[in-house]
Structure formats: C-alpha cells, structure tokens
C-alpha cells in the first residue's frame, strides 16, 4: 500500500499539544481524515481518528458517554464504581476513545507517521516563510 497524497492543516494555538490535522490518501483510492499531529513529551507523533466509547443505561438502554453520572435520556443515575478500572491511570481518557482506523503493523505505522510528520514540517516551513 502506498500513500499517494498527504494534506496537513496546521492549528493556530502554539501552546496546545494538538499541532495539526492530516488527511492521507492511499493508492489514490482510500482516504483517512482527522489524523492528529500531537506534541508529546518525546516529540511529535500521530494519533489516529477516534470516537468516544458509549455505555448503555441499565434502565432504558440509551447510549451515553463513558463516565456519565446520569442517563441523558431517562436521567437515572449510573452506578459508580469506587475503585478505578484495571490498568486505569492518569491517561484514562485513552480508555474513553476507540480508534476508527489504525495501522496493523508497526512498520506501516512508522511509514505513516514518517510521511505525515514530513508533510507537517513542510507545511510549517511554508507558514514561516
């Protein structure tokens, strides 16, 4: 699989971790939008597009966002667990999101990240000029 086009849209706020959004086209046939370029503690990395995980209300079955205290449909209270879920830490926000699309192999993830970060640097250089 070959990346045939990469578009990067820079974000304006310099103090935020989110630096840009990327759109990548594969083999001139498939597009993935909203890949995030993020500034982490070890430098830039990409985060694949994701959606919030929902939990059903035990009373009415309406799907609410994780960690909701009350159902948005019937207003009944959700049972709150007193202890954090297994493996939960300060990055518990990761447990609330699920990738929509993602690379299967490490080598393809590295190829994708390298291509997007190169396009990001090119776009950033255009903006500085």
Secondary structure in CASP SS format (residue, H / E / C, confidence):
PFRMAT SS
TARGET T0000
AUTHOR 0000-0000-0000
METHOD secondary structure of the structure
MODEL  1
X C 1.00
X C 1.00
X E 1.00
X E 1.00
X E 1.00
X E 1.00
X E 1.00
X E 1.00
X E 1.00
X E 1.00
X C 1.00
X C 1.00
X C 1.00
X C 1.00
X C 1.00
X C 1.00
X C 1.00
X E 1.00
X E 1.00
X E 1.00
X E 1.00
X E 1.00
X E 1.00
X E 1.00
X E 1.00
X E 1.00
X C 1.00
X C 1.00
X C 1.00
X E 1.00
X E 1.00
X E 1.00
X E 1.00
X E 1.00
X E 1.00
X E 1.00
X E 1.00
X E 1.00
X E 1.00
X E 1.00
X C 1.00
X C 1.00
X E 1.00
X E 1.00
X E 1.00
X E 1.00
X E 1.00
X C 1.00
X C 1.00
X E 1.00
X E 1.00
X E 1.00
X C 1.00
X E 1.00
X E 1.00
X E 1.00
X C 1.00
X C 1.00
X C 1.00
X C 1.00
X C 1.00
X C 1.00
X E 1.00
X E 1.00
X E 1.00
X C 1.00
X C 1.00
X C 1.00
X C 1.00
X E 1.00
X C 1.00
X C 1.00
X C 1.00
X C 1.00
X C 1.00
X C 1.00
X E 1.00
X C 1.00
X C 1.00
X C 1.00
X C 1.00
X C 1.00
X C 1.00
X C 1.00
X C 1.00
X C 1.00
X C 1.00
X C 1.00
X C 1.00
X C 1.00
X C 1.00
X H 1.00
X H 1.00
X H 1.00
X H 1.00
X H 1.00
X E 1.00
X E 1.00
X E 1.00
X C 1.00
X C 1.00
X C 1.00
X C 1.00
X C 1.00
X C 1.00
X H 1.00
X H 1.00
X H 1.00
X H 1.00
X H 1.00
X H 1.00
X H 1.00
X H 1.00
X H 1.00
X H 1.00
X H 1.00
X H 1.00
X H 1.00
X H 1.00
X H 1.00
X H 1.00
X H 1.00
X H 1.00
X H 1.00
X H 1.00
X H 1.00
X H 1.00
X H 1.00
X C 1.00
END
